[in-house]
Amino acid sequence: FNSKVRSVTVDMGIPSISVKDIPCLIDKEKVINDNIDVNNNVYKVSLVSMGNPHAVMYVDDLNFDISKIGIQFERCSLFPESMNTEFVKVNNRSHLSMRVWERGSGETLACGSGACAVMYASYLNGLCDTKVVVSLLGGKLDIELKDDRIYMSGPTRVCFKGYIEEN
């Protein structure tokens, strides 16, 4: 019989909103839907750590030049370990769409920790329920907050096959 794994769920852990865990050089305990100055521009953001730093901001339209803002957040002196930045459109309480600028990589098709940070920030901002679909350029992920932990589920697919020749 043909037994293939079609989806997988990962326990992504307990998110943190402590600026010490981000880390962030802002004199607050947390930044949730607050204004911050990046390169002399003020943005309303929420900061979340999923073991790596994320700045989440909401937009009405995802069609824009992400590189201009993404690189400014990545290199901002407020974030001594650099920053991943997610731009989010709220479709409804159970569906979010996002684009991501990953530190050191630029825009990528998907970011699992970023999708989890987006869900958690959106939940804290009262924009979504505890279970949502997050649409990224590379596909969709199901993200759920349960017992203070974030669980990420998504499809699997073979993207590479290889063989090792033993001598």
N, C-alpha and C positions, 0 to 999 in steps of 0.2 A: 504494500500500500504506500501511497505517496504522503509522507508526513513532513510538511514544511511549516516552519514558523511564519505566520502571516502578520503578527503584531507583537509588540513587546511593551511592558510597563516597567518604568524605572522609578524607584523612590529617590527623588532628587534632594531630599533632606528638608531641614527646617530653614526657611528664609530668614534673613536678618535685615532690619532697617536701621540698625545702629550705625552712625557715621564712622565709628571706630572700626567696624567690620567691613566697610566699603573698600578701603578707607577714603576719607574725605576731610579736607581741611576747612570745614565750615563749623562755626561755633554754635552748633545745635546738637541735640541728641539724635534727631532723625530729620529727614527731609521728605515730606509727603505732600505733593502738590504745592510746593513752595517755589518762589522765585529765586533763581541764582543767576549770577552774572558770569557769562562765559565769553571771553574775547570782546568785552564791552557791549554785549547783547544780553538782554534778560530773557530767560526761558523759565517756564513753569514745569518743574520736574519732580519725579519721585525717585528716590535712590533705594536700591535693593541689592543685597548681596545673596547670591546663590552659591557662595564659595568663590565667586568672582564678581567684580563690580558692574552694576547696571544702572544707567540713567534712563528712565522711562518718561516719554513725553507724548502728549496726545495731539493729533493733527486731524483736520477735516478731510484732507486729501493726501494720499501716499505718493502721488506723482510729483516729485520734486527732486532736485539735485541733492541727494543725501550726503555726498562727499563734502560739501561745504560746511555743514554743521557737524557731521560725524567726526571729522578730523579735528575740529576745534574742541569738542568734548574729550576726544582721545588724548590730546596734548595739553589740556587745561591744567594749570598749576594747582588748582583745587584738588586734583585727583593724582596723588603722588605715584600710584601704581597704574595710572592710565585708566581709561573708561570705555566700556561697551555702551552703545547708545541705541535704544529702541524707539522707533516712531510708530505710534499706534492709532488706528482708526477703530472706534467702537461701532460695530455694526448693530449689535443689540446685547442684551445681558448674557447671552450664551455664545456669542461669536465676536472675536476680535481679529483684526488684520494688522500685520506689522511688517516693517522692514528693519533690518539691523545693520549697524556699523560695528564691527568687532575690532577691538584694539589689536593693532599689529597686522590685520588682514584686510581692512576696508569692509565694503559691503559684501555680505555673504548670503547664500540662498536660505540658510536656516541656522538657528542657534537654539539648542534645547534649553540651556540655562536662561537665555534671553526670553524665550517663550514663557518659562516659569516665572521669571521676574515680572513680565508684562501682566500675567494673570494675577499675581499677588498684589502688585501696585494697583491694578484695576479694581480688585476686590477691596483693598483698603480705601480707595477713592469712591467706593459705592457704585461702580460702573458695571460690575458683573457679579454673577453668582459664584458658588464654590466650584462649579464645573463648567468649563468653557472649551470651545474649539478655537484654536489660534491658527490662523492662516498665514503662512510665510511664503516667500517666493518659491521655495523648494517643496512645499506641500503643507499638509495640515497635521496638527498635533492636538491631542486631547489632554488638557491640563486640569488637575483636580486638587483642591485643598481639602485635606482630610486629617483630623487629629493633629493640626498644626504643621503637617508635612505636605510637601508638594509631590504629586505623582504625575509623571508624564507618560502618555501612551501614544504609540504611532505605528505605522506600517513598516514592515521590513521588506527589503528587496535585495537581490544579489546585484552587487555593482562591480564585482571582480572575482575571478576564479584564477587560481594559480596552482602550480605543482612544484614540489621540491624534489629534486633528483638527489637521491642518497648515493654516496660512493661506496 
